[in-house]
Amino acid sequence: MNNNYVIGADIGGSHITAALVDLANGAVADSSKYKEPVNAGADARDILTRWTKAIGHVLTAANGEVAAIGIAMPGPFDYPEGISLIKGVAKYESLYGMNIRAALKASLSFDGGIYFENDASCFALGEAWAGEGAGCSRMVAVTLGTGLGGTFLHNNIILHEGKGIPPEGYIYHLPYKAGIAEDYISSRWLLNEYQQRTGQRLNEVKNIADLAEQQDAIALALFAEMGHSLGEVLAPWLKDFAAERLVIGGNIRKAHPYFLPALQACLQQNNINTTVHISNRGENSALSGAAWICKSILVTNNNAR
């Protein structure tokens, strides 16, 4: 192994995945991938021990010869400084105010750089580099899951302001109907709405998708409504940004046969020519995106010498 590789890590609410990523093309070395379960409500020591175990496993397999470590991290988080600002969301609250970079450097005995970026943004960067957005100049990536992630990219650069960019570059908080977009486009909405309409509480969106596959009318209606809502939220921004592609990821993407037609119909009604693509890389996109952050910083540092 040599410095043509970095470690990409993706931190979720229940696990961490780490793997080697090729800096030449963003390809994830699947044979190096290591996943470790994490209790997001545990104390700081337990969480950091598990994160260290996963990243350390890959680092050891590479004989320590990697150029950097990139981590896709949920927010709120001070990404440049590596400090966790997560609180009030029932996950990783024990890490609030902690310098995660310093903690991991110490626990891994790693002298190289450790860099952080928002998990949804890493998904977008990974898709732009090695996925459905490859070769595209202006791309919007959306992650559909527990929440609603959105990232606007121009030539693989994350945008937080400018023409066609919503406030802070995010979409979850955009005003919509009686609340915000995330209230109507998320697993929470699907599960709550299904319960309201049937009186039955399901455990996960996959249960609703299974019902949709069986042509259950309520399940089909819910996905269609969510797809239409996503189209209404995105349409003005896709138009103003002149987005070439919309790439959709997140766990709910697996139910795209049931929400994609309504989304595309809404975009067509609004004269939006952006093509819609469904990611098929899973968490590999977040791993590639975390590696892209490393690559960008390494190139900048080398040019500065």
N, C-alpha and C positions, 0 to 999 in steps of 0.2 A: 504494500500500500504506500502511496506517496501523497504529496500535497496537491494532487489533482482532485482530491476528494475533500468534502466537508461532511460534518454530521448535521443532518436535519432532524429536528424533534418537533412533535405536535402534541401539545398539552390539551387534553379535553377534560370534561367534568368527572370522568370515571377512570381515566387511564392516561398514560403517556406512551407514545410510539417514537422510536428513534431508528435511524438508518443512515447508511452512507449514501451520499449523493454525488454524482459525477459533475464536476464543475464545467465540463465541456458541453454537456447537453441537458443537464437537469434530470438525467435518468436515476431512479432510485434502485440501489442494489438490493433487491428483495431478499436475497439470501442473508443479508446483514441485518434485516429488520428485527427489532425486539420490542415487544409490548409488555408493559407492566401495569397491573391494576393500581389505582390510587383512590383512596377515600378522601374526597375533597373537603370533608368536614373534620379531618384529623388534625392533630397538632402539627406545628411547623416542622418539627424534627422528623416525624413520620413521612410527611409529604416529600421533603427534600431528600430523605433516604431513598425513597422509591424513584424519584426523578434521577437521582445520582446512579442508582442501580441500572436503569434503562440506558442512559447516555454512556455510563461507564462500560457497560457490556459491549457496545458498539466501538467505543474508543479502544478497549482492550483488543478486540478482534482486528482493529486496524493498526495494532502495535503503537498506538498513540500518535501515528503519523497522519494527522489531518490538519488542514490549514486553519479551520475555525469551526465553531458550533453555532448553528442558527436555530432559534426556538420560536415556533408559532404559539403565541400566548394569548389567552382571552383577556379582555380588559374589564375594568379600567386598569391601566398599567403605564408607568413611565418607561416607554420603550427605549429611548436613548440612554437613560441612566440605569435601566434594569431594576427598577424599584416597583414592587407590587402596590397597587392602590385599590385592590379588590376588597370591597366590604359591602354588606347589605344585600348580598345575592346568594347567601347560603352555600358558598363554595370558596375554598382557599382563603377564608377570612383570617386564619391564623398567620398568614404571611403578610398581612397589611403593614406597610412601611418598611418591609425588609428589602435589602439589596440582594436580589436573587442572583445577579451576576457574581458578586463577591462570594456568596455562599457556595455556588456551584464551582467556581474556580478553586475554592479551598477544598471542597469535598472530592473533586475530581483530580486535584493536583494538576490542573491544566493551565499552561502558560499562554496559550493562544487566545484569540478573541472569542467572546461569547456575545452574540447579538440577538435582539428580540424584535418581533413585529407582531401586529395584531393577527390573530388566527384567520379571520376572514380575508384580510389583505394578503396573507401568505397563500391562501387558496387561489386568489386571483393571480398573483405573481407566478405560481406554479402552472396554472392553466395557460398563462400568456407565454411562458417559457417552453413548456413541454406538453401542453394539452390542447384543448379546443380553441384556445386563443392564439396559438402559435402563428406568427406572421401577420397578426392583426395590429394595426396602429392604435385604434381607439376602441377600447373594450370595457364593458361593464360586467362585473361578476357578482352574483347573488348567491348567498347560502341560505337554504331553507331548512330550519330545524327548530330547536327550542326557541330560538330567536330568529331575527331577520338580519343577515349581514349583507352589506353592499360595498363595493369598491369600484372606483373609476380609475382606469389606467390609460395613459397616453405614452406610447413607446416604452412600456414596462415601467413607467414611473407612476407611483400612487399620487393622485391629486386630491387635495382637501379644499381647494377653492378654485374659482375661475368660471368661465362661461359653461353652463350646463352642469355644474357641480353643486349638489345640495349642501346645506350647511354642514361643515366639518367633513364632507365627503361621504356621509353615511345616509342610509335610507330608513333605518328602523324607526327613527323618531319623527318622520315627516307626518304632518297632520293628515288624518284620513278618517272620514265619517265622524264617529263620536269620540275618537281617540287619536291614536297614532298608527302607522302602518303595521307595526309588529303585533298590534292587538288583533289584526285580521289576517295576518299572513305568518303563521307559525304553528307548530305542533300544539301549542296551548290552545289556540283558537279552534283547531280541528277537533280536539278531544272535548273541549268544553261545549262546543256547538253540537257535537254528536250527542252528548249527554242531555243537553237542553231539548233536543228534538225527539229523542227516543226514551229518555229516562234511564239509559244504560251507560255506565262509566266504563270505558275501555282503557287498557293500560298504555297502549302505544299507537302511534299513527299506522304502523304496519297492520294492526287489526282492522283499521278503516280501509286501508288499501286492499286487504284480502276480501273485505265485503264488496268493495268496488269491482274487484275482479269477478265476483259472483253476480254483478249487475244490481247490487243493492241500490235502490233509488236515492236514499238519503246520503249514503257514502259518495255516490257519483255527484250528487248536487253540491256537496260540501267542497269537493276538490274543484269542481267547475267554478264555484263562487270564489274560492281562494285564487285560482288562476286569473279570473277576471279582476279581482282586487289588485293582484300583482301588476297586471297590465295597466290599470288605472294609475297606480302609484308611480310606475316607471315611465309611462309614455312621455310626459313633458320633459323629463330629464334626458331620456334617450334621444329625443328630437333635438333639444338644445345642445347636447354634447356631440351630436352627430355620430353616435355609437355605431360601429360596424357590426359588432357581435355582442350578444348577451349570453353569458355562460352561467349555467345554473348548477350548483352543487348543494351539499348538505344532505342529510339522511332522507328528507322528503323528496329529493330528486328522483328516488327510486319509484315514486308513484307518478312520474311524469305522464304516462299515458292518459291519466285522468284529469290533470290540470293544464297540460300543455295546449290542447286545442282551444280552451277558453282564453288562455293567455295570448296565443297567436291571433285569435279573432279580435281581441280587444286592441292589440297593437295595429292590426290592419284597419280597424275602424278609425283609429287615430292617425292613419297614414304614416306609420312608423315602418321603415324599411330594414331595421336592424334584424339580423338573422339570430335565431335562438338555438343554442347548443346545450346539450346535457352532458355534464362531465361523466366520464367513465373511469376516472383514475382514483376515486375514493380519497383516502387520506394521503396518498402519494403526492397530490397537488400541494397540500400544506407543507409536506416535507421538502418538495422541490422549491417552493416559495421561500421557505426559511433559508434554504441553501442559496437562493438568489440574493437574499439580503447580504449574506456573507460574501458572495462573489462581488457584489457592487462595492462593498467597503474595502475588500482586498484590492480591487482594481484601483480605487481612489487612493488608497495608501501607497500602492506601488508607483502610481503616477506622481505622487507628491515627493518621492525620494529623489 
